Structure formats: C-alpha cells, structure tokens
Amino acid sequence: MSLVERCWMITSKFSVIAILIITGICFGVFVYPYMKKKRETALVSIVYIGIMFVLYLIPQQIGNFSAYMLGVVAAFLVMYVQDRRNIYQKIFLAVTFFSIRWLAVAMAGRMDDFITKALVFGNTIAGRQWLQYVLYAGTRILDIVLCIVFLAVAIGLINKAYVYKNDEMSVKEQVMLIIPSLVGVTGYGILQYYLNIYEKDTGKSLTDTYGFYGALSFVHYFISIIAILVMTTMFQNWKVAQEEQTGQELVLNQVSDMKKHIGEVEKLYQDIRSLRHDMGNHIQMLEHLVAENHMDDAAEYMEHLKKEWNEISPEIKTGSPVIDVILMEKLREAKEKQIRFISDFHYPGDTKLNAFDLSVILNNALNNCMENVSGENPYISLSSFRKNSIFMITIKNRYEGELNYKDSDLPETTKSGKEHGIGLHNIRRVARMYMGDISLEQENQEVVLSIMLQVE
C-alpha cells in the first residue's frame, strides 16, 4: 500500500470516528435540559461514544443501523438509571435523537457527495494523487462541519420549541411526538435500501446515474427534521392551551370558594347583628333577674348568652377574616368527622400575599387532608412561620397508607377524571406565583405538606 493510499485510509477512518464523537456529544447536549442531574448528563455521551467506538473497531457483525440503535438504547438506559422520572419523555428523546442523527448526517452526506465528485474525482485532476488526497481531506473536514451544523441547529430548535421540559409526558403524548421521527428514519431506511439494491444489481451508484435522487433524498431528510420541529411546536402550543384551561378552572374554583366564604361571612355578620339587636333586651332581662334576686335564673340566662356568643364568635383568629372563616369551616367539618384539628396559623400582615390566593392553598390542602386522613386518633395540624421574606406553611395529617410517587416529586392521586390531581396542581401553581414551591413527604404514618412563599 502506497503512502497516499494509507493517508486516504487513515483520513477516512478519522472522519468516521470524529463524526461518531460529535454525535455522542450532541446526544448529551440534546438531553441535558431534561435531566435532573445535569452533571451526570456527560455519562450519556460517554456511554454512547464508547459503545459506538467498540462496535466500530470490532469485525463488523451487524449493520450500521443496528449498531447505532444499540448505542442509543445504551444511552437511554443510562438516562433512566440516573433519573427514573418521566420515562416516556426519555423514550421520546432517544427516538428523536436516533432519527435526527441519521437525517442530519445523511443531509451532510448528500452535500459532501456532490462536492467530492465535483472536486476530488473530476477529470481535470485525474492522476494527481496528492492533490486529490488534499481535496478529499478537505471534503472530510467539510462533512464534519456540516454534520455539526445540521445536528446543532436541529437540536437547538427542538429544545427551544420544547418549553415544558419538566412536565410529565403521557403515553399518548409520546406516541404523537415520536411519529414524525419514526416516519423520517423509516424514509431514510427505504431510500438507503434502494440505493444499496441498485448498486448491488448494476454495480453503479444510483446518485451518479440519476442525479435528482440525491437531491430528492436531501429534501426528504430536510422536511423530516422540519416535521419533527413542527410537531414539537404544536405539542407545546397545545400544552399552553391546556395550561390556560387549567388556569380558567383554577379561577372558577377560586370564585366558587370565595362565594362560599362570602356566604359564611354574611351569615356570621347576620348572627352578630341579631345578637346586637337583642342585646338591650338581654341586658334588661338580666337587670330584672338580679333586681328580683333570682340569681340562679340570671346565671342560667348568662350561660345561654355565652353559648350563643361562642357559636358566632370565631374560635380561630389568624389576622385575616377570610382565612378565619375558612379555618372555622374546616374546624366544624373536622369535629363532625371526629378529627382533631390543630391550628397555629398566622396571616402575614403588611405583605404582598393576597388572602384570595392563600385561600386557594388552604382550601385545596385541607380538603386533601380531610379526604385522606386515616388511622386511630386522626388529626390535622396547620402551622406557619415567617422569616424575612420567606413564609412557610406546614400541614400535617395522619395517614396509614403509603404514598405512591412513581416518577414524580408529587404522589399520584386516587381520584379520576377532571379532579385528578387538581388540588396539588392548584397549590403548586399559586406557590410559584410567589416564587415558591411545595413538597409532600411521608414520615412513618404522617404526611407533611410544606409550602414556601416569598411574600416581600
């Protein structure tokens, strides 16, 4: 083998390895925004590159298509082991990258084929081996650059279009999103199949015989990547519409709760007005009983008045009339269900915290507690504290079951239909309005909901 031939072989192998490494790095960049453990995303790239490098070096036993599929599957398993949340999203990421890897590299290959045939194997430089090699090395570099550009642009646009990266993906959403990728990679496989069959049967290149085949292939690969991007964008727009619908449901729930609270406040004020209206009569009656020295009757009358006053006077005073009414409702409900209700909640005055928003949090949280409290001596405990701009709410209840977190940081609910998970969703939504968040944990037979809000 001559020196120039050896240089051709080394350059060819180097370009294959370079593209392999580049695609591995791009895989890591692609999945980075979706992973919980960001630093360990590099392991996805390392495993992918390692698997592909081993398959490239060993004697060829499987085709390129199957080899790259093994590499993607191995990278997917690494993602899943590191972060077991949102498995359907990870399947989408693996399938999408597998597709855009082939499509982007094939687009670069079609452009490289055209340039290589025009410059390297043109008749004008036939016989000038070293000049051909230099031009060939240049086209290999160009092919690598084109691969980087096509992959980077595709990955960047898809990641930019995919806004709700932390949302749990359902099976239906996954199927909808991976269809364009499957169509694109299937089309690539069919085009390559006919290319190989033609070359095997005729000994000629299909793109040399029919130049438009290469152009049509390039157009198909390009449109397939656009289809993936369009579907991702449509999916995110649908998520936005879903968020708006959920927001409307939240507003309706807030209005419904507020109407209920207003009704309770009006009833309370009516009772107070009635008592005030009758207060003069009560005083006259007591004076008469005392004047007549009917002390036992006066004491009994006083006990009756105290009982009536206690029924309309709030037992819980938080600093906000709205919150007082909410907690009094829950206290009465707890007494009816024989649940011990403990409240050490204080409304943070002189802050931007709206009692309307706080009522959404407390209503949803306490409703969940009422529905799920169980065991002997059931109880619900509510407390709060403020430190500088941070306002913390802690709600505890006894629960003998076991919360099922699956792949989310919040447990699954046993409800179905429209009410599925709306309580915790509403709480988190309001908390994030105040640059905060929530957490739900189980400690032995106690469930603890913690809500953090920034109130200044």
Sequence and secondary structure as in RCSB ss.txt:
>XXXX:A:sequence
MSLVERCWMITSKFSVIAILIITGICFGVFVYPYMKKKRETALVSIVYIGIMFVLYLIPQQIGNFSAYMLGVVAA
FLVMYVQDRRNIYQKIFLAVTFFSIRWLAVAMAGRMDDFITKALVFGNTIAGRQWLQYVLYAGTRILDIVLCIVF
LAVAIGLINKAYVYKNDEMSVKEQVMLIIPSLVGVTGYGILQYYLNIYEKDTGKSLTDTYGFYGALSFVHYFISI
IAILVMTTMFQNWKVAQEEQTGQELVLNQVSDMKKHIGEVEKLYQDIRSLRHDMGNHIQMLEHLVAENHMDDAAE
YMEHLKKEWNEISPEIKTGSPVIDVILMEKLREAKEKQIRFISDFHYPGDTKLNAFDLSVILNNALNNCMENVSG
ENPYISLSSFRKNSIFMITIKNRYEGELNYKDSDLPETTKSGKEHGIGLHNIRRVARMYMGDISLEQENQEVVLS
IMLQVE
>XXXX:A:secstr
  HHHHHHHHHHHHHHHHHHHHHHHHHHHHHGGG SSGGGHHHHHHHHHHHHHHHHHS   S HHHHHHHHHHHH
HHHHHHH  S HHHHHHHHHHHHHHHHHHHHHHHHHHHHHHHHHTS GGGTT HHHHHHHHHHHHHHHHHHHHHH
HHHHHHHHHHH   TTS   HHHHHHHHHHHHHHHHHHHHHHHHHHHHHHHHSS HHHH HHHHHHHHHHHHHHH
HHHHHHHHHHHHHHHHHHHHHHHHHHHHHHHHHHHHHHHHHHHHHHHHHHHHHHHHHHHHHHHHHHTT HHHHHH
HHHHHHHHHHHHS S   S HHHHHHHHHHHHHHHHTT EEEEE     SSS  HHHHHHHHHHHHHHHHHH  S
SS EEEEEEEEETTEEEEEEEEE  S    TTSSS   S  GGGTTHHHHHHHHHHHHTT EEEEEEETTEEEEE
EEEE  
